């Protein structure tokens, strides 16, 4: 390594002694310390310090405390770079674990926060979670965004199951597919009530190119932490 300190030869890094990095093919000592770094090679530290002292300007003596501090700071930066590399490795391992976890959900029936459900065999179900009793207006649209059903339902505090038979407001029987619900609700005093919707569906695929991975359920994508329940088919 070339030195940027005045009076030090740019070829200082070529000076090695027994026990330094050059004497160990693996670059590590018996204690496991990486001898290829200043922090792990005390002999190199002494060599640099001695060379600096030998080549100092007699009219301007070297401040050895400053030189030592520079070496210490360099070692700290070097160790920080190593820490960054180790953190990158941990992140990579975490991403691998997330991918493995996501893949395990493929084919499983899960419950997630969502408003799209599959109409299959003339049945589609949503779970409506209300903080208090309320009267809700339910609107259901098909994949093209066309409103196919609108109706009213009374919800109790807690989870409520809403099952749709696929019949539109005008009595038309709609084909199987993905249908999306929107809901507005009011309590007995006419105050708005926020009602959340949950759907149950089978995880049919996982997109591992995303971080975190995305699970496809009923035509929508969800992360693993959005899953609220899992059941066997």
N, C-alpha and C positions, 0 to 999 in steps of 0.2 A: 504493500500500500504506500503510495507517495505521500510524503509529509508536507503539509502546508505551512509549517512553523519555520521562520527564518533561521538559517544556519544548520538545518538538518538535511542530510543527503536524501535525494528522492529515491535512493535504492536501499533505504533502511530495512524494508520488508525482506530483503534477501538475507539478512543476518539472522541466523538461527543457531540454537544451541541444543544439546541433548535434552529431551523432555519437551521440546517445542513441537509445533504442529508438523514440521518437516520430518521428525523422527518417528511419527506414528502414522502408519498407512491409513488407519481408519479416522484419524483426526480427533480421536477421543482418548482421554487418559483412563487409567484403571478405575478412577472414581466416577467415570461417566460424564465428566465435564468436557465440553467441546473445546479442544485446544486450538482450534483454528480461529478463535475469537480473542480479542484483547481481554475480555472479561474472564475467559477461561485459561489464559496463558500468562502466568505471572512473569515468566522468564522473558517473554517478548516485551512486556511492560518495562522491565528493568533495562533491557537493551535499548529501547527507545529513549528512556530517561537518561541513561548514561551517554548516548550519542548526542542528545540535546545539550547536555552539560559540557561535553568536550568541544562542541562547535559554537558555543555562545560567544558573543562579541564582548571582549574584555572591557570595553568602554561602556557597555550596557548589559550588566549581568542579568541572567535569566531569572525571572520570578518563578521558582520551582513550584510554588503553591498554585500559581495560575496554570502552569503546564499540567500538574497533576489533576487539577479540576477539569481541564479540557479532556483528559483521558477518561476521567470518571463520567463526564457527560456523554462522551462518545460511546462508552460501554452501556450507559442507560438507554441511549437511542437504539443501540444494537439489540438489546434485550427486548425493547418495545416492539421492534420489527419481528422478533421471534414470537412474541406474544400474539401479534396480529396474525401470523401464519397459523398458530395453534387455534386461534379463534375461528379462522376461516375453515379449518378442519372440523371443528365442532359444529359449525353451521352446516357444513356438507353432510355430516353424520345425522344431524337433526332433520334435514330435508329428506334424506334416505328413509329415516324412520317414519316421517309423515307419509311418504309415498307407499311404504309397506302397510301402514295403518289404513290408508285410503283404499288400497287394493282389496283389503280384507272385507270391505263392505259390498263389493260387487255381488249382485244376486240376492242381497239381504233386503228385507222390508224395513224401512225406516220411517220415522215421524220427524218432520222438519217444519220450521217456520216457513210458510208459503201460502200462496193463494191459488195455485194451479193444481188441478186434480185430473186424473184420467177417468173418462167415462168408458166403462167396459161392461158389456152385457146389460146395458141399461141402468147402470148404477155408478154414481160418483159421490164421494164423501169428503166432507171437510169437518174439522173440529173448530168450533168457535169458542174462544176464551173471553169471557166478559167479567169485569171487576164487580159488576152489580147487575141485578135484574134490569132488562131493557127490552125495547121493541126495536127490531132491526129490519132494515130494508136490504134485501139480498139481490144483487144483480150478477148474472152469469153470462159471460161472453165466450164465443168460440175462438179458435186459433187465429181467425182473420180479424178479430176484434168486434164482430157483430154481436149485438145484444140478443140473446136467445131466451133468457128467462129473467123475470123480475117478480119478487114476491116479498111477503113480510113473515117474520118469524119472531117468536118471543124467546128470549134467552134468560137463563138463570145465572146467578153468580157462579163462576167456575167454568169448566169445560162443557160444551154442548155439541152434540153430533148433528150435523146437517147432511142429510142424504138426498140427492137429486136423482130422479128416475129418467132423466134425459128428455123429458117432455118440455117443450117451450111454453111460453105464456099462452100462445094460441093453440096449444095441444099438439103441435108438430113433434114427432119423435126424431130427435137429432142423432146422428151417427156417432159411433165410438170415436174418441179422440181426446185432446187436451182442452179443458175448459177452465177459465179463470173467473174467480169470484171477487167482487168488490162489495163492501158492506158499510153501511152507516147506521148508527143506533142512537136512541135517546132513552133516558130514564123516564120515570113516571111524571117528573116535573118538567120534562121537555129539554133537559140539559143533555148535551152530547156525551156519548159514552164510547170510548175506544175499545173496539172488539178486535182481537187479533185472530188470525186464521192459521191453522196447522193442517198439513196434509200428510197422508201416508202413501208411500209408493215404494217400488223396487228400484234399487240402484242398478242402472243398466250399463253404466260406463264411468270411467274416471279419466280426467284429463291431467296427466302427470307433467305436462309442459308448463302448468301454472304453479305459482308458489303463493299460498299453499295449494295442493291439488284440489280440483273441483269434481264433485260427484254429481252425476246427472240423474235427477229424479223427476218424473212426470214432465219432461221437457225443460226443466229448470236446473240450474247448477247451484250447488251448495258446498260449503266447506265442512270439514269433519266436525268442527266445533258448533255447527248449527244443527247437528243431529240431536234430537231430544229423546229418542227411543229407538230400539232395534228389536225386531221380532223375526222368528224363523218363518219362512213361507210354509 
